[in-house]
């Protein structure tokens, strides 16, 4: 008698590779539907306080962006609060910072600045990634039906090795210096952007459709901690300030920690240089950007790390059934293993958690092995494709504005208009108009679609008014948008890096 997929899952459970945010999310999602889960984690997972390296950074091996604090945006926070009672409270108890929208609203005298019904749904969680992971892991370990095995290095997937669709039926792993095999019906790959587990099956003949687009963003980051008795500056407006050739941004985190980042373009011969890794250069530039300078005032905070850098982020989308032809059965990637974008859009955690929940729902409802793959692929397309595509477009537009700014492309009327619109909508209007700020963050935080705010003519009227009506808020927004010129930045670099000792460019 043929055994249904649902019965197999109930009997043998799911194997998840990786106890990352994506892996833990998948485990919780399957567990919520009564399906047992075993998580295989490569690393030894120790308490956060024991993960801090001598340079003050908590870093996850193979995850370069783990150096940045992570955000659980409002849409994700609200879903977790509904699905997993007590999880958000446990995160906050662990030090994760809640940032309600009322802390970020522009300070104006009109009624729009007064908290309104629905504002409570616009709270984000901010923390160093390791703290978020640890809180989720402790929550997951208390759930019956979830087993976490650490120091288990998965080596490769096992399949029937015949022809497409290839049936994944187990994996080979190393534990305690010994190699073992594990048979299973379903493997969830949450190993992240560096995953290579499907490579051997692709070599056997599986035709998987992978889309890659390399983003030119490069991040220079330094960690700080508030001094005793100090507090974070006001969060008015967006967390950073956007310029055509760089972004200076602040990431609040847990337990009085925060991160300052300067995001540059890898094609920038001036800024994409190891000189920016010098603390004196890094901080001299930030001190000339008023919105950023408030955070690193010596009496407010002290650095806890050197300046670290990372780059080579990409947009990625993997299809296991291109053109509807299923290539692999029993294998389901989640999180960065299947979809990712430039981390500047802050979607990694959201897509990991929501995508894992969709997968668990699809597998719990059942169907043939082929139908499960098709249904999962279609669900990802329906839920995330338009959002992902819009972010890809924005990333390309950012590249175009950069090229115009540094003289790599013609400075046309259209390019100048694009630069002005980006400045008005990112730097000015969110710092001036509370209603516009709410509309913008609803889209950014996953409450509405990313482009929802731009479809309302009233929002464009607010953008125009915010940029022309005089007042204290506009003066503040313009002050926050000040920056050193590229010549001034060149002088800063030269003052700390004499030509004969100028650092070599980065090769990321």
C-alpha positions in Angstrom: 0.0 0.0 0.0 1.4 3.4 -1.0 2.1 5.7 2.0 1.1 9.3 1.7 3.6 12.1 2.0 1.7 13.4 5.1 2.0 10.0 6.8 5.7 9.8 6.0 6.2 13.3 7.5 4.4 12.3 10.7 6.4 9.0 10.9 9.9 10.1 10.0 9.8 13.9 10.3 11.8 16.6 8.6 15.6 17.1 8.6 16.7 20.7 8.5 20.3 21.7 7.7 21.4 24.7 9.7 20.2 26.2 13.0 20.2 29.7 11.5 17.2 32.0 11.7 15.9 30.3 8.6 16.5 26.8 10.0 14.9 27.6 13.4 12.0 29.2 11.6 11.4 26.1 9.5 11.6 23.9 12.6 9.1 26.0 14.5 6.8 26.1 11.5 6.7 22.3 11.0 6.5 21.7 14.7 3.4 24.0 14.9 1.8 21.6 12.5 2.6 18.6 14.5 5.5 17.4 12.3 8.7 16.3 14.1 11.9 18.0 13.1 15.6 17.3 13.5 18.0 20.2 13.0 21.6 19.4 12.0 24.0 22.3 12.9 27.6 22.4 11.8 28.8 24.7 14.6 29.1 24.4 18.4 26.4 26.7 19.6 27.5 28.5 22.8 26.1 31.4 24.8 26.3 34.7 23.0 28.7 36.2 25.6 31.1 33.4 24.7 30.9 34.1 20.9 32.3 37.6 21.1 35.7 37.6 19.3 38.7 39.6 20.7 37.8 42.4 18.3 34.3 42.7 19.9 32.3 41.3 17.0 30.0 38.3 17.1 30.3 36.6 13.7 28.7 33.5 12.2 31.2 31.5 10.1 30.2 31.7 6.5 27.8 34.5 7.1 29.6 37.8 6.4 26.5 40.0 7.0 26.2 38.5 10.5 28.5 41.4 11.5 25.5 43.7 11.0 22.6 43.9 13.5 19.5 42.3 12.1 15.9 43.6 12.0 12.7 41.7 12.5 10.5 44.2 10.6 7.0 44.9 11.7 5.2 42.4 9.4 7.5 39.6 10.6 7.3 40.6 14.3 3.5 40.6 14.1 3.4 37.2 12.5 5.8 35.7 15.1 3.7 37.2 17.9 0.6 35.5 16.5 2.2 32.1 15.7 4.5 31.7 18.7 3.2 33.0 22.0 6.0 34.2 24.3 8.7 34.3 21.6 8.8 38.1 21.2 8.8 38.5 25.0 11.7 36.1 25.3 13.7 38.1 22.7 13.1 41.3 24.5 14.2 39.7 27.8 17.4 38.6 26.0 18.1 42.3 25.3 16.6 42.7 21.8 15.5 46.3 21.3 12.0 47.2 20.3 11.7 50.4 18.3 8.0 51.5 18.1 7.1 53.9 15.3 6.3 56.7 17.7 10.0 57.0 18.5 10.7 57.7 14.8 7.9 60.1 13.9 8.9 63.6 12.9 8.5 66.2 15.7 5.8 68.5 14.4 3.0 70.4 16.1 0.2 69.0 14.0 -1.9 66.1 15.0 -0.2 63.7 12.5 2.7 63.4 15.0 0.3 62.0 17.7 0.3 58.2 18.0 -2.6 56.7 16.1 -4.5 53.4 16.1 -2.4 50.9 14.2 1.0 52.4 15.2 1.5 49.5 17.6 1.7 47.2 14.6 4.7 49.3 13.3 7.2 48.2 15.9 10.5 46.6 14.8 13.0 44.4 16.6 16.7 45.2 16.4 19.6 43.2 17.6 22.9 41.6 16.9 22.1 38.4 14.9 23.5 36.0 17.4 21.2 37.3 20.1 18.2 36.9 17.9 19.3 33.4 17.0 20.0 32.4 20.6 16.5 33.5 21.7 14.8 31.6 18.9 17.0 28.6 19.6 16.1 28.4 23.2 12.4 28.8 22.4 12.7 26.0 19.8 14.5 23.7 22.1 11.7 23.9 24.6 9.2 22.6 22.0 8.4 18.9 22.0 9.1 17.4 18.6 12.2 19.5 17.8 15.6 17.9 18.1 18.8 20.0 17.7 22.1 18.2 17.0 25.2 20.4 17.0 28.7 19.8 15.7 27.2 17.8 12.8 28.7 18.7 9.4 26.5 17.7 6.5 28.8 16.6 3.6 26.4 15.9 0.8 22.9 14.9 -0.3 22.1 11.4 -1.3 19.8 10.6 -4.2 18.7 7.8 -6.4 21.2 9.0 -9.0 19.0 8.1 -12.0 17.5 10.9 -13.9 15.3 14.0 -13.3 13.4 14.3 -11.2 16.1 13.1 -8.8 14.8 11.8 -5.5 16.8 13.0 -2.5 16.6 10.2 0.0 19.1 11.1 2.6 22.4 12.8 3.4 26.0 12.0 4.5 27.4 13.8 7.5 30.4 13.9 9.8 30.1 13.8 13.5 32.8 13.1 16.1 35.3 12.4 13.4 33.1 9.6 11.9 31.1 9.7 8.6 27.5 8.5 8.7 24.5 8.5 6.5 20.9 9.4 7.4 17.9 8.4 5.4 15.0 10.8 5.3 12.1 11.7 3.0 12.4 15.5 3.2 15.4 17.8 3.6 15.1 21.5 4.2 18.3 23.4 3.3 18.7 26.4 5.6 22.5 26.6 5.2 22.3 30.1 3.6 23.9 31.8 0.7 27.0 29.6 0.7 25.0 26.4 0.2 26.6 23.8 -2.1 24.5 20.8 -1.2 22.7 20.7 -4.6 25.9 20.8 -6.6 26.4 17.0 -6.7 22.9 16.5 -8.0 23.3 19.2 -10.6 26.4 17.4 -11.7 24.3 14.2 -12.1 22.1 16.1 -14.6 19.5 18.1 -12.7 18.7 21.3 -14.5 18.1 23.9 -11.8 17.4 27.5 -12.8 19.6 29.9 -10.7 19.4 33.7 -11.3 22.3 35.8 -10.0 22.8 39.5 -10.0 25.8 40.9 -8.2 25.2 44.1 -6.2 28.0 46.5 -6.0 27.4 47.6 -2.4 30.3 47.3 0.0 29.9 47.8 3.7 32.3 49.3 6.1 31.1 48.8 9.7 32.1 49.5 13.2 30.5 48.4 16.5 29.8 50.8 19.4 28.4 50.7 22.8 26.6 53.4 24.8 28.5 54.7 27.8 26.9 54.3 31.2 24.0 56.6 31.7 23.7 57.5 28.0 20.9 56.7 25.6 20.4 56.4 21.9 19.8 59.7 20.0 16.4 60.3 18.6 15.3 58.0 15.8 13.5 60.7 13.8 13.0 59.7 10.2 14.8 56.8 8.5 17.9 55.2 10.2 20.3 56.5 7.6 21.0 59.2 5.1 21.2 58.4 1.4 23.5 60.0 -1.1 24.2 59.0 -4.6 27.7 57.7 -3.9 27.4 56.5 -0.3 24.9 55.7 2.5 25.7 56.5 6.2 23.4 54.5 8.4 22.9 53.4 12.0 21.7 50.0 13.2 20.5 50.0 16.8 21.0 46.7 18.5 20.6 44.9 21.8 21.9 45.9 25.3 23.1 49.4 24.3 25.1 48.2 21.3 24.8 49.7 17.9 26.6 49.7 14.6 27.6 52.5 12.2 28.0 51.7 8.6 29.2 53.5 5.5 27.9 51.7 2.4 29.9 52.5 -0.8 30.0 51.3 -4.4 32.7 48.8 -5.4 33.3 50.8 -8.6 34.2 53.9 -6.5 38.0 54.4 -6.8 37.9 57.0 -3.9 35.8 55.3 -1.3 36.2 51.5 -2.0 39.6 51.5 -0.5 41.2 50.1 2.6 41.7 53.6 3.8 38.0 53.5 4.9 38.9 50.7 7.2 41.1 53.1 9.2 39.0 54.2 12.3 40.2 57.8 11.9 39.1 58.0 8.3 35.8 56.2 9.0 34.9 58.4 11.9 36.1 61.7 10.3 33.7 61.1 7.5 30.8 60.2 9.8 31.4 63.3 12.0 30.8 65.4 8.9 27.4 63.9 8.4 25.3 65.4 11.2 22.7 62.6 11.4 25.4 60.1 11.9 27.7 62.3 14.0 25.2 62.4 17.0 25.7 58.7 17.5 29.5 58.6 17.9 30.0 61.6 20.2 32.8 60.6 22.5 30.7 61.3 25.6 27.8 59.2 24.3 29.5 56.0 23.0 32.7 54.2 22.6 33.8 51.8 19.8 34.0 48.1 20.6 35.5 46.9 17.3 37.8 47.8 14.5 36.2 48.9 11.2 35.4 45.7 9.3 34.3 45.4 5.7 32.3 43.0 3.5 31.0 43.0 0.0 29.9 40.8 -2.9 26.3 40.6 -2.0 24.0 39.3 -4.7 20.4 38.9 -5.7 19.5 35.3 -6.1 16.5 33.2 -7.0 16.6 29.4 -7.4 13.9 27.3 -9.2 13.8 23.6 -8.7 11.1 23.2 -11.4 12.1 25.6 -14.3 9.2 25.8 -16.8 7.2 23.5 -14.6 9.7 20.5 -15.0 10.5 19.2 -11.6 14.2 18.4 -11.3 14.7 17.4 -7.6 12.3 15.8 -5.1 12.5 15.8 -1.4 14.8 18.8 -1.2 13.5 22.3 -0.3 15.8 25.3 0.2 14.6 28.1 2.5 15.9 31.6 3.3 19.1 32.7 1.5 19.4 29.2 0.0 16.5 30.0 -2.3 15.9 33.8 -2.4 18.0 36.7 -1.4 18.6 40.4 -2.1 21.0 43.1 -1.1 20.9 43.1 2.7 20.3 46.9 2.7 16.7 46.1 2.0 16.4 44.2 5.3 14.3 41.4 3.9 16.5 38.3 4.8 14.8 37.5 8.1 11.3 38.2 6.8 11.7 36.0 3.7 13.3 33.2 5.8 10.5 33.1 8.3 7.5 33.6 6.1 8.9 31.3 3.3 9.5 28.5 5.9 6.0 28.8 7.1 4.6 28.6 3.6 6.7 25.5 3.0 5.5 23.8 6.2 1.9 24.6 5.2 2.3 23.1 1.8 4.0 19.9 3.0 1.4 19.5 5.8 -1.4 19.7 3.3 0.2 17.0 1.2 0.2 16.0 -2.4 2.5 14.1 -4.7 6.2 14.7 -4.4 6.1 16.6 -7.7 3.1 18.7 -6.6 4.9 19.7 -3.4 7.8 21.2 -5.4 5.6 23.0 -7.8 3.3 24.3 -5.1 6.3 25.6 -3.1 7.8 27.3 -6.1 4.5 28.9 -7.0 4.0 30.1 -3.5 7.4 31.8 -3.4 6.6 33.4 -6.8 3.3 34.7 -5.7 4.4 36.0 -2.3 7.9 37.4 -2.9 8.6 37.9 -6.7 7.2 41.4 -7.1 8.9 42.6 -3.9 12.2 41.0 -4.9 12.0 42.4 -8.5 11.3 45.9 -7.2 14.4 45.8 -4.9 16.5 44.6 -7.9 15.2 47.6 -9.9 16.0 49.9 -7.0 19.5 48.4 -6.7 20.1 49.1 -10.4 18.8 52.6 -10.1 21.2 53.2 -7.2 24.0 52.0 -9.4 22.9 54.4 -12.2 22.8 57.4 -9.8 26.3 56.5 -8.5 27.7 56.3 -12.0 26.2 59.7 -12.8 27.5 61.2 -9.5 31.2 60.1 -10.1 31.2 60.9 -13.8 30.9 57.3 -15.2 27.6 58.2 -16.9 26.2 61.4 -18.4 24.6 63.9 -16.1 21.2 64.3 -17.8 18.0 66.0 -16.8 16.5 62.5 -16.1 19.5 61.5 -13.9 19.3 64.7 -11.9 15.6 64.2 -11.4 16.1 60.7 -10.2 18.7 61.9 -7.7 16.4 64.6 -6.4 13.5 62.2 -6.0 15.6 59.7 -4.1 16.8 62.5 -1.8 13.4 64.0 -1.2 11.7 60.7 -0.5 14.5 59.1 1.7 16.1 62.0 3.5 13.6 65.0 3.6 10.0 63.9 3.6 10.3 61.1 6.3 11.9 63.6 8.6 9.3 66.3 8.0 5.9 64.6 7.5 4.6 62.0 10.0 1.9 60.7 7.7 4.4 60.2 4.8 6.7 58.5 7.3 4.0 56.0 8.3 3.2 55.3 4.6 6.8 54.7 3.8 7.6 52.4 6.7 4.4 50.4 6.2 5.8 49.5 2.8 9.4 49.0 4.1 8.3 47.0 7.2 6.2 44.5 5.2 2.7 45.7 6.2 1.9 46.8 2.7 3.5 46.1 -0.7 6.9 47.8 -1.1 5.5 50.2 -3.8 2.2 50.9 -2.1 3.1 54.3 -0.9 4.2 55.4 -4.4 0.8 54.6 -5.9 -1.0 57.3 -3.9 -0.9 60.8 -5.4 -1.4 62.3 -1.9 2.0 60.9 -0.9 3.7 62.7 -3.8 2.0 65.9 -2.8 3.3 65.4 0.7 6.8 64.9 -0.6 6.7 68.1 -2.5 5.2 70.1 0.4 7.8 68.6 2.8 10.6 70.0 0.6 9.2 73.5 0.1 7.2 74.5 3.2 9.6 76.2 5.6 9.7 75.2 9.3 11.9 73.6 12.0 11.4 70.0 10.6 12.6 71.0 7.2 15.6 72.8 8.7 16.4 69.6 10.6 16.0 67.4 7.6 18.4 69.6 5.6 20.9 69.7 8.4 20.8 65.9 8.7 21.4 65.6 4.9 24.6 67.6 5.0 27.8 65.7 4.0 31.4 66.2 3.1 32.1 66.7 -0.6 34.1 64.1 -2.5 37.1 66.5 -2.4 36.8 66.8 1.3 36.6 63.0 1.7 39.8 62.8 -0.5 41.4 65.3 1.9 40.4 63.2 4.9 41.9 60.1 3.4 45.1 61.9 2.4 45.5 63.3 5.9 45.6 59.8 7.4 47.1 57.9 4.5 50.1 59.7 2.9 50.5 58.8 -0.8 53.6 56.8 -0.3 51.8 54.7 2.4 48.3 54.7 0.9 46.6 51.3 1.6 46.0 49.0 -1.3 42.4 48.7 -2.6 40.2 46.0 -1.2 39.9 42.7 -3.0 36.6 41.4 -1.5 
